[in-house]
Amino acid sequence: MKTIKIGIIDDDNSKVTQIMTYLLYGMKDASKPKADRYANIKFDVVEIEPTPSMEDITSIITEQKIDAVLIDYNLSSYATISYTGVQLAKYIQEKFFEFPLFILTSYEDELYEQEVFDAYQIFDFERYLSEPLERVELHYKLIEQVTKYQKQIELWKDEIKRLLPQKGKNAEVDTRILELDGKLEKSIDGHSAIPDAVKHTLQSNKLDELIDKIDLLLKEE
């Protein structure tokens, strides 16, 4: 059985309870082929209380090894909260590259008028409660996005392993190694895939290349 850990960020405890209940129900409302396909997957649900600092929330996501989050759009009942669900979502995705998350809202018109966000990641809360197919769609997307995210991280790690023996041979390889390592550092694990000494060497080489280019430009002037 594979467990996917979902964090719920909402300031309404009753909504959190409702969402938790349906998440724990999993894919049982899906068609038989889809339900059978995901029968070995279950959701472990964690409530993440909104905090004044968005950085604190990302720390919780890391510490509790959350695989994806559901965020309420209208985080308004806490006087100390100065950000919307969309602002929090954008902050999380800046912190963790391509991290799986979705926004639940009862204020779709307001959201589209005032915020810019990917419609794929937005679900209407009332429809989620009342329409089994809407629940299936969100649960399916959660599973697919988490699976895709985890596979992508493994692909980045594998590519770095293949490229490391070629480090220093050409600028393109070194640039790609540093790019992949940067993406891994912005993943939920947050760990560098290459040793610090190797990274320092690669970065020094890139700096040397930059200095050489600047010198060349200055000579041309």
Summary of the structure (lengths in Angstrom):
residues: 221
radius of gyration: 21.4
end to end distance: 65.7
largest distance: 71.1
contacts: 641
relative contact order: 0.11
helix: 59%
strand: 13%
